[in-house]
Each structure stands twice: as C-alpha cells, then as structure tokens.
Amino acid sequence: MHPDLLARWLPNQRWFGGKGREFAIVDQQRIGTIPNVGQERPGPEVAVWLVTLEYAEGDRASYQVPVERRDHVVDHLSHALIGEDEGGFHYDALHDKEVTSRWLRAIADDAEYDGLRFRHEPASTPFPLDEPSIVVGTEQSNTSLIFGDALILKVFRKVSPGLNPDIEVHSALAAIGNEDVAPLLGWLEGTWRVPDSASEEGAEDVGVSLAMLQTYLRSATSGWELALASVRDLYAEGDLHADEVGGDFAAEAHRLGATTAEVHADLARTLPTGTAGPQQFDELAQAMRRRFETAVAVVPELAEFRAALGPVYDELAALTEPVPVQRIHGDFHLGQVMRTLEGWRLLDFEGEPARPLDERRSLASPLRDVAGMMRSFDYAARHLLVGRTNAQQLQHRADEWVERNCAAFCDGYAEGSGHDPRDSKTLLRAFETDKVFYEVLYEARHRPAWIPIPMAAVRRLAGE
C-alpha cells in the first residue's frame, strides 16, 4: 500500500491526533494478517499495518490501520476507502461487517496468526461469534465496534510499544473480581519493529497492544448524557435552583464519587503503589509548567496568566508531606463512566492518548482523577451555553450546578475512601489547573468553538 494513500487519508479520520499539523510518514509496517477462519466463504485479505509519522516539529506518532484489500470497488464501503494503487482498492477493515467477526473468533480460539497473538481472558465466559458489528460514531481516539448487544471491541488507533494500560488495568481488576468495570473478555497483541529516528540498526522488536474485547453494557447510559439531561432541565426552568429541578444530578454524582473511590482502592490493592515526596512534587510542578508553555505556544493569550497561576506550581513544588501514589484512570470524565441498573461502571483506563505510554502507566495521586471529573462537570454545564443568546443570564445557574455536583462527587468519594479530596487543596488545585491548560490546547486544535469553556476556567482559577 503506497504511503501517499495513508498521508491523504489519515488527517480526515476523527481519531487522528495530528489535525492541522504538517507531517511525513517515516515508517509503514505490515505486522500481521487476520485470516478468514471458521467461515464457509473465502473473504478478502485483512492485514494490520502500523504507520509512523513525524511532525514538522520533530515529534513522532504511530497509528494502527487494519486494511482490507479488494480487487474491485465495494460500493457499501465507499466511506471507508483509503485509496487505490497498483495493489488494488484498500479499505479500513473495521467498517466491513463481513470481516470484523474474525477478531472475535481468533480471541475465542486463543489463536496466533502470522505475528498476531489473540488472547482469551481466562476468567471470561463464552461469547457469541456471529453478531453483526457497528462502528461507534462518538469514539474520539480509537475505533470501537459493538457486536449485537453483547460485545464491544476497542481497536487502539494510536499505539506505543508495550502493554496498553486499558488491558493491564482491566485484567488486574478482573483477577480480584471487581464489578465496577465492564468485564474483559480478551485482547490482541503483536510484534512491532519500532523504527529508530537515527538508523535502521537502532530499531528493535517489541510487543504492542492492538485491541481489547469487553462485555457491552447494553442497558447503560453515559454519564455525560445523564449530566446533560440534568443541565437542560435546569436551564429550561425559569426560577428553580439546581436542587429543586426534577433532573437533579447530585445523587448520581455522589454515587459516582463513592464508586470511583472503590475502584481506586482496588487498583491500589492489585497494582503497584508508592509514595511521592518533595522531589516528585518538584518534578511534577516542572512538568506542569512545561505543559503550560506548550499551551501558550499555541494559544498566546494564555501568557497573561503566568503571574496569577505561577504560584500554583510553586506551592506544589513546596509540598513536603508524603502523598500516596498508585495506578489511576488517567483520563477521567463523564464520558468514561456508564450508569447501569446495578450502579456506575468505569471505562477506558487507557489514559490520555496524547501522553507517552510510560507516563500513562506511571503512579500518580488519585486526586488527578478527582480533578478530571470536576472539570467534566464544568464542561457539562457550560458547553450547552456555547452560542446561546442568553448565555450570560444562565451563567449563575451553570455555576450553581457545577458547585453542587462537584461537592456531591467529593462527598461520595470521601465516604468511600475516608479522605476528602478538598482537604488536599494544593494538590487538587494543581491538577485542576494542569487539566484546564490541556483542555485549552485540545480545543484550540480540535474544537475552536469550545475554547471559551476552559478559558473561562483559566480566568476563574486566576481569580478574575
């Protein structure tokens, strides 16, 4: 497959993280094929490609593209066409229902094919193999397929050498019987000759996580959707307070806080833990400052907040009291939780895909997850105000909703953990500030219309 095809196709994919940035493809590897096992009719060739690109600034990123090759045009796959070259017509295989069941069958068989290793979670139960698949349209950084109403296969798009945290964490929680996550059924891994920026001799063969299979929570509702319904109810009322509206979310926020604390406790029980002291606080503060400067380079108006928010990092670096650290979620927000009939379930322990894998697997304070959820409450309340003519009049209602639900979440977390996050003001404020600048950078690159949401938070944190 000619690299020019991918270079033209990649920027148009919703999961591509380099939108608006100049890049060149520097490596393209076919690391394995997925055979047509257990099917009566022969099917098209499906190969797994890993594509590494280098941005004009010098940093690199690698993406997984499962490719289906055809000798002719397939009309119903026109939306998934990567391009045509002398080898035929190349399609994104994840959009073809005729081939996606191959992933399920191979996982169920614990199979190994042509460099790919499919793993079946030992504790999982048998699962259906012939359900039709549909691509989840809201996925931002990966591609997920729902099979019937029973299974969900997440295919990691941006890949890094080593074990993906999502597989690692779910496997660890499954081993101790945690029921606050969707059950892990299996995963796919391969061997990747990671390209070296200096020479081919410097490349090395490493393992890479490619996909994971879980039970689909078919009766569940996204926390984001539930929160938005609550906010809409509030904005539709003329004079009621957040606690008086029928769609008050505070009770759910409280339950979510308690469930989060329970998952944090199980992560600490089954995965490595440690203690952060003065050196780690200083290193963390420096990393946050670097991320702030990265955001300033893209959004120059942030520079005016250096003086007001610089003390946040100074206070963090000055901490001396040891703080427990452990594995956490790492990208915690309302879109990563589902409300089932039995309670809240947490999803996607992959961490922020934009961060390096070793950073996503590192130990951190659980307060980082708490800060992420607090920021998500702010987004839920304020994104509905973007573009509204009466946005200014509704600001105080948004403030009230955010404050009420942040408080309820922290109350629930305190009850579940025995520690109130609000008692660690310096650390919590530092994580919240760091998250806000991440949001500003993200919105500037992907959703400019939403940038007023985190910018308003920047001004609030700066005391304006």
C-alpha positions as CSV (number, residue, x, y, z in Angstrom):
1,M,0.0,0.0,0.0
2,H,1.5,3.3,-1.1
3,P,2.2,5.7,1.8
4,D,0.7,8.6,-0.1
5,L,-2.7,7.0,0.3
6,L,-2.3,7.0,4.0
7,A,-0.9,10.5,4.1
8,R,-4.0,11.8,2.4
9,W,-6.4,9.7,4.4
10,L,-5.2,10.0,8.0
11,P,-5.9,13.7,8.6
12,N,-9.6,13.1,7.8
13,Q,-10.1,10.4,10.5
14,R,-11.7,11.5,13.7
15,W,-9.2,9.5,15.8
16,F,-6.1,11.1,14.2
17,G,-4.4,13.3,16.8
18,G,-2.3,15.5,14.4
19,K,-5.1,17.5,12.8
20,G,-3.7,20.8,11.5
21,R,-0.1,19.7,11.8
22,E,2.3,19.1,9.0
23,F,3.8,15.6,8.9
24,A,5.5,13.0,6.8
25,I,5.2,9.2,7.0
26,V,8.6,7.7,8.0
27,D,7.7,4.1,8.5
28,Q,5.0,1.7,7.4
29,Q,4.9,-1.9,8.6
30,R,2.5,-4.8,7.9
31,I,2.8,-6.7,11.2
32,G,0.3,-9.5,10.6
33,T,-2.8,-10.7,8.9
34,I,-6.2,-11.8,10.2
35,P,-7.3,-15.0,8.3
36,N,-10.8,-15.9,7.4
37,V,-11.1,-18.7,10.0
38,G,-14.4,-20.5,10.6
39,Q,-16.2,-19.0,7.6
40,E,-17.6,-21.1,4.7
41,R,-16.9,-18.5,2.0
42,P,-13.5,-17.1,1.2
43,G,-13.1,-13.5,2.2
44,P,-10.8,-10.5,1.4
45,E,-7.3,-10.2,2.8
46,V,-7.1,-8.2,6.0
47,A,-3.7,-7.0,7.2
48,V,-2.7,-5.0,10.3
49,W,-0.5,-2.0,9.4
50,L,1.4,0.2,11.8
51,V,2.2,3.6,10.4
52,T,4.7,6.0,12.0
53,L,4.7,9.7,11.1
54,E,7.0,12.6,12.0
55,Y,5.6,16.1,12.5
56,A,7.4,19.2,11.4
57,E,8.3,19.9,15.0
58,G,10.2,16.7,15.2
59,D,7.9,14.5,17.4
60,R,6.5,11.2,16.2
61,A,3.3,9.3,16.5
62,S,2.3,5.8,15.3
63,Y,-1.2,4.6,14.3
64,Q,-2.8,1.2,13.7
65,V,-4.7,0.7,10.4
66,P,-6.4,-2.7,9.8
67,V,-6.5,-2.7,6.0
68,E,-8.8,-4.8,3.7
69,R,-7.6,-5.2,0.1
70,R,-10.1,-5.7,-2.7
71,D,-9.6,-6.2,-6.4
72,H,-12.7,-4.1,-7.2
73,V,-14.7,-1.2,-5.8
74,V,-17.1,-2.1,-3.0
75,D,-19.9,0.5,-3.0
76,H,-21.1,0.0,0.6
77,L,-17.6,0.6,1.8
78,S,-17.0,3.9,-0.1
79,H,-16.9,5.8,3.2
80,A,-14.0,3.6,4.4
81,L,-11.9,3.8,1.2
82,I,-8.3,4.6,2.0
83,G,-7.3,4.7,-1.7
84,E,-6.3,2.8,-4.8
85,D,-2.9,1.8,-6.1
86,E,-1.4,-0.9,-8.2
87,G,-2.2,-3.4,-5.4
88,G,-5.9,-2.8,-5.6
89,F,-8.5,-0.9,-3.5
90,H,-7.7,-0.5,0.2
91,Y,-10.4,-0.1,2.8
92,D,-10.5,0.4,6.6
93,A,-11.4,-3.1,7.5
94,L,-13.2,-2.1,10.7
95,H,-16.1,-0.8,8.7
96,D,-16.8,-4.1,6.9
97,K,-19.2,-6.3,8.8
98,E,-18.1,-9.2,6.6
99,V,-14.7,-9.4,8.2
100,T,-14.9,-7.9,11.7
101,S,-16.1,-11.2,13.3
102,R,-12.6,-12.6,12.5
103,W,-11.3,-10.7,15.6
104,L,-14.0,-12.4,17.8
105,R,-13.2,-15.9,16.5
106,A,-9.5,-15.5,16.9
107,I,-9.8,-14.2,20.5
108,A,-12.2,-17.1,21.4
109,D,-9.7,-19.6,20.0
110,D,-6.7,-18.0,21.8
111,A,-5.1,-18.1,18.4
112,E,-1.8,-17.0,16.9
113,Y,-1.7,-16.0,13.2
114,D,1.2,-14.5,11.2
115,G,2.7,-12.4,14.0
116,L,-0.6,-11.6,15.8
117,R,-1.5,-13.1,19.2
118,F,-5.1,-13.3,20.3
119,R,-5.7,-13.8,24.0
120,H,-8.8,-15.1,25.7
121,E,-9.2,-13.8,29.3
122,P,-9.2,-17.0,31.5
123,A,-12.0,-15.8,33.8
124,S,-14.3,-14.8,31.0
125,T,-17.4,-16.8,29.8
126,P,-18.1,-17.9,26.2
127,F,-19.4,-15.2,24.0
128,P,-21.3,-15.1,20.7
129,L,-19.3,-15.1,17.5
130,D,-21.7,-14.3,14.7
131,E,-23.2,-11.0,15.9
132,P,-23.1,-8.1,13.3
133,S,-20.9,-5.2,14.1
134,I,-21.4,-1.4,14.1
135,V,-18.8,1.3,14.5
136,V,-19.3,3.6,17.5
137,G,-19.7,7.0,16.0
138,T,-18.7,9.0,19.0
139,E,-15.3,7.5,19.5
140,Q,-12.6,10.2,19.6
141,S,-9.2,8.5,19.8
142,N,-9.8,4.8,19.0
143,T,-12.3,2.8,16.9
144,S,-14.8,0.7,18.8
145,L,-17.1,-1.9,17.4
146,I,-20.3,-3.1,19.0
147,F,-21.4,-6.7,18.1
148,G,-25.1,-7.1,18.5
149,D,-25.9,-6.1,22.1
150,A,-23.3,-8.3,23.7
151,L,-19.7,-7.3,22.9
152,I,-17.6,-4.2,22.3
153,L,-14.2,-4.4,20.6
154,K,-11.9,-1.4,21.1
155,V,-9.2,-1.2,18.5
156,F,-6.4,1.1,19.6
157,R,-5.5,3.6,16.9
158,K,-2.6,5.5,18.4
159,V,-0.1,2.8,19.5
160,S,3.0,2.7,21.6
161,P,5.4,-0.1,22.5
162,G,4.4,-2.2,25.4
163,L,1.2,-3.2,27.2
164,N,-1.7,-0.8,26.9
165,P,-2.9,0.4,30.3
166,D,-6.5,-0.4,29.4
167,I,-5.8,-4.1,29.1
168,E,-3.4,-4.1,32.1
169,V,-5.9,-2.5,34.5
170,H,-9.0,-4.4,33.3
171,S,-7.1,-7.7,33.6
172,A,-5.9,-6.8,37.1
173,L,-9.4,-5.8,38.3
174,A,-10.9,-8.9,36.7
175,A,-8.5,-11.0,38.7
176,I,-9.8,-9.7,42.0
177,G,-13.5,-9.8,40.9
178,N,-14.1,-6.0,40.7
179,E,-17.6,-5.4,39.3
180,D,-17.3,-1.6,38.8
181,V,-15.8,-2.1,35.3
182,A,-17.0,-3.8,32.1
183,P,-15.7,-7.5,32.1
184,L,-12.6,-8.1,30.0
185,L,-13.0,-11.0,27.5
186,G,-9.8,-10.9,25.6
187,W,-7.3,-8.8,23.7
188,L,-4.9,-8.7,20.7
189,E,-1.2,-8.1,20.6
190,G,1.6,-8.2,18.0
191,T,5.3,-7.7,17.5
192,W,6.4,-4.4,16.1
193,R,9.8,-3.4,14.9
194,V,9.8,0.1,16.3
195,P,11.6,2.5,14.0
196,D,14.6,4.4,15.3
197,S,14.9,8.1,14.3
198,A,18.6,7.7,13.7
199,S,19.0,4.4,11.8
200,E,17.5,1.0,11.0
201,E,20.2,-0.6,13.1
202,G,18.7,1.1,16.2
203,A,15.3,-0.4,15.7
204,E,14.1,-3.2,18.0
205,D,11.3,-5.7,18.1
206,V,8.7,-5.1,20.9
207,G,5.3,-6.1,21.8
208,V,2.4,-3.8,21.1
209,S,-1.3,-3.9,22.2
210,L,-3.7,-3.7,19.3
211,A,-7.3,-4.3,20.6
212,M,-9.3,-5.4,23.6
213,L,-12.7,-7.1,23.8
214,Q,-15.2,-6.5,26.6
215,T,-18.8,-7.2,27.6
216,Y,-21.0,-4.4,26.2
217,L,-23.1,-2.7,28.8
218,R,-26.2,-2.6,26.7
219,S,-28.6,-1.2,29.3
220,A,-26.2,1.5,30.4
221,T,-26.4,5.3,29.8
222,S,-23.3,7.5,29.5
223,G,-22.6,9.8,32.5
224,W,-22.2,12.6,30.0
225,E,-25.7,12.2,28.6
226,L,-27.2,11.9,32.1
227,A,-25.4,15.1,33.2
228,L,-26.5,17.0,30.1
229,A,-30.1,16.0,30.7
230,S,-29.9,17.4,34.2
231,V,-28.4,20.7,32.9
232,R,-31.1,21.0,30.2
233,D,-33.8,20.6,32.8
234,L,-32.2,23.3,34.9
235,Y,-31.9,25.8,32.0
236,A,-35.5,25.1,31.0
237,E,-36.8,26.2,34.4
238,G,-37.3,29.9,35.0
239,D,-36.6,30.3,38.7
240,L,-35.8,26.9,40.3
241,H,-32.4,26.1,41.9
242,A,-30.4,23.0,40.9
243,D,-31.6,21.0,43.9
244,E,-35.3,21.8,43.1
245,V,-35.2,20.6,39.4
246,G,-36.6,17.1,38.7
247,G,-33.4,16.2,36.9
248,D,-31.1,17.0,39.8
249,F,-27.8,15.0,39.2
250,A,-26.3,15.4,42.7
251,A,-27.4,12.0,44.0
252,E,-25.8,10.3,41.0
253,A,-22.6,12.4,41.4
254,H,-22.4,11.2,45.0
255,R,-22.8,7.6,43.9
256,L,-20.2,8.1,41.2
257,G,-17.7,9.6,43.8
258,A,-18.2,6.5,46.0
259,T,-17.7,4.1,43.1
260,T,-14.5,6.0,42.0
261,A,-13.1,5.6,45.5
262,E,-13.8,1.9,45.4
263,V,-12.1,1.4,42.1
264,H,-9.1,3.4,43.3
265,A,-8.9,1.2,46.4
266,D,-8.9,-1.9,44.2
267,L,-6.3,-0.5,41.9
268,A,-4.1,0.1,45.0
269,R,-4.7,-3.4,46.2
270,T,-3.8,-5.2,42.9
271,L,-1.2,-2.9,41.2
272,P,2.0,-1.1,42.3
273,T,1.8,1.7,44.8
274,G,4.3,4.2,46.2
275,T,4.8,7.5,48.0
276,A,5.6,10.9,46.4
277,G,7.8,13.3,48.3
278,P,9.5,16.7,47.7
279,Q,11.5,15.5,44.7
280,Q,8.4,14.1,43.0
281,F,6.4,17.2,43.7
282,D,9.1,19.4,42.2
283,E,9.3,17.2,39.1
284,L,5.5,17.2,38.7
285,A,5.5,21.0,39.0
286,Q,8.1,21.3,36.3
287,A,6.2,19.0,34.0
288,M,3.1,21.1,34.5
289,R,5.0,24.3,33.8
290,R,6.2,22.7,30.5
291,R,2.7,21.7,29.5
292,F,1.6,25.3,30.3
293,E,4.3,26.7,28.0
294,T,3.3,24.3,25.3
295,A,-0.3,25.6,25.5
296,V,1.0,29.2,25.4
297,A,2.8,28.5,22.2
298,V,-0.5,27.5,20.6
299,V,-2.8,29.9,22.4
300,P,-0.6,33.1,23.1
301,E,-3.3,34.8,25.2
302,L,-2.6,32.3,28.0
303,A,0.7,34.1,28.6
304,E,-1.1,36.9,30.6
305,F,-1.9,34.3,33.3
306,R,1.7,33.4,34.1
307,A,1.9,35.7,37.1
308,A,-1.5,34.7,38.5
309,L,-1.2,31.0,38.1
310,G,2.6,30.5,38.5
311,P,2.1,30.3,42.3
312,V,0.0,27.1,41.8
313,Y,3.2,25.3,40.6
314,D,5.3,27.0,43.3
315,E,3.0,25.7,46.0
316,L,3.0,22.3,44.6
317,A,6.8,22.2,44.4
318,A,7.0,23.3,48.0
319,L,4.9,20.4,49.4
320,T,6.9,18.2,51.9
321,E,4.2,15.9,53.4
322,P,4.4,12.5,51.6
323,V,1.4,11.6,49.4
324,P,0.3,8.1,48.4
325,V,0.5,7.4,44.6
326,Q,-0.8,4.5,42.6
327,R,-2.2,3.5,39.3
328,I,-5.3,5.6,38.4
329,H,-7.7,6.1,35.5
330,G,-5.7,9.0,34.0
331,D,-8.4,10.5,31.7
332,F,-11.4,10.6,33.9
333,H,-14.5,12.4,32.8
334,L,-18.2,11.8,32.4
335,G,-17.8,10.2,29.0
336,Q,-15.7,7.4,30.7
337,V,-18.5,6.3,33.1
338,M,-21.7,4.4,32.4
339,R,-24.8,4.2,34.7
340,T,-26.2,0.7,34.7
341,L,-29.2,-0.7,36.7
342,E,-26.6,-2.0,39.2
343,G,-24.7,1.2,39.5
344,W,-21.8,3.1,37.9
345,R,-19.2,1.4,35.7
346,L,-15.8,2.9,34.8
347,L,-14.4,2.6,31.2
348,D,-11.3,3.3,29.3
349,F,-8.3,3.1,31.6
350,E,-6.0,3.9,28.7
351,G,-5.1,7.4,30.0
352,E,-4.8,10.5,27.8
353,P,-3.7,9.1,24.4
354,A,-1.6,12.2,23.8
355,R,0.7,11.4,26.6
356,P,3.6,8.9,26.4
357,L,2.8,5.3,27.4
358,D,5.3,5.2,30.3
359,E,3.7,8.4,31.7
360,R,0.2,6.9,31.4
361,R,1.4,3.8,33.3
362,S,3.2,5.8,36.0
363,L,2.0,6.1,39.6
364,A,0.0,9.3,40.4
365,S,-2.2,10.7,43.1
366,P,-5.9,9.6,42.8
367,L,-6.7,13.3,43.1
368,R,-5.8,13.7,39.5
369,D,-8.9,11.6,38.6
370,V,-10.9,13.7,41.0
371,A,-9.8,16.9,39.3
372,G,-10.6,15.4,35.9
373,M,-14.2,14.6,36.9
374,M,-14.6,18.1,38.4
375,R,-13.5,19.6,35.1
376,S,-16.0,17.4,33.3
377,F,-18.9,18.7,35.5
378,D,-17.8,22.2,34.4
379,Y,-17.9,21.1,30.7
380,A,-21.3,19.5,31.1
381,A,-22.8,22.7,32.4
382,R,-21.1,25.2,30.1
383,H,-20.9,23.6,26.7
384,L,-24.7,24.0,26.3
385,L,-24.1,27.7,26.7
386,V,-21.8,28.0,23.7
387,G,-23.6,30.1,21.0
388,R,-26.7,30.7,23.1
389,T,-28.0,34.3,23.0
390,N,-29.0,34.1,26.7
391,A,-25.7,32.5,27.8
392,Q,-24.8,35.4,30.1
393,Q,-28.1,35.1,32.0
394,L,-27.6,31.4,32.6
395,Q,-24.0,31.6,33.9
396,H,-25.0,31.8,37.5
397,R,-27.2,28.7,37.0
398,A,-24.2,26.9,35.5
399,D,-22.1,27.9,38.4
400,E,-24.6,26.6,40.9
401,W,-24.9,23.2,39.0
402,V,-21.2,22.7,38.9
403,E,-20.6,23.6,42.5
404,R,-23.4,21.3,43.7
405,N,-22.2,18.3,41.7
406,C,-18.6,18.8,42.4
407,A,-19.4,18.9,46.1
408,A,-21.6,15.8,45.9
409,F,-18.9,13.9,44.0
410,C,-16.3,14.8,46.6
411,D,-18.7,13.9,49.4
412,G,-19.2,10.4,47.9
413,Y,-15.5,10.0,47.3
414,A,-14.8,11.0,50.9
415,E,-17.3,8.4,52.2
416,G,-15.9,5.7,50.0
417,S,-12.2,6.4,50.7
418,G,-12.1,8.0,54.2
419,H,-10.3,11.0,52.7
420,D,-12.0,14.2,51.5
421,P,-10.2,15.4,48.3
422,R,-10.9,19.0,49.2
423,D,-8.6,18.7,52.2
424,S,-5.7,18.5,49.8
425,K,-6.2,21.9,48.3
426,T,-2.7,22.5,46.9
427,L,-2.6,19.2,45.0
428,L,-6.2,19.3,43.8
429,R,-5.8,22.9,42.5
430,A,-2.6,22.0,40.7
431,F,-4.2,19.0,38.9
432,E,-7.2,21.1,38.0
433,T,-5.1,23.9,36.6
434,D,-3.0,21.4,34.6
435,K,-6.1,19.8,33.2
436,V,-7.5,23.2,32.2
437,F,-4.5,24.0,30.1
438,Y,-4.7,20.6,28.5
439,E,-8.3,21.4,27.6
440,V,-7.3,24.8,26.1
441,L,-4.7,23.2,23.9
442,Y,-7.1,20.4,22.8
443,E,-9.9,22.8,22.0
444,A,-7.6,25.1,20.0
445,R,-6.5,22.2,17.8
446,H,-9.8,20.3,17.5
447,R,-12.9,22.3,18.6
448,P,-12.1,26.0,18.5
449,A,-15.8,26.9,19.2
450,W,-15.5,25.3,22.6
451,I,-12.3,27.1,23.7
452,P,-14.3,29.7,25.8
453,I,-15.2,26.8,28.2
454,P,-11.6,26.2,29.5
455,M,-10.6,29.8,29.1
456,A,-13.4,30.8,31.5
457,A,-11.9,28.2,33.9
458,V,-8.5,29.8,33.5
459,R,-9.8,33.2,34.4
460,R,-11.6,31.7,37.4
461,L,-8.5,29.9,38.7
462,A,-6.6,33.1,38.2
463,G,-9.0,35.0,40.5
464,E,-10.6,37.1,37.8
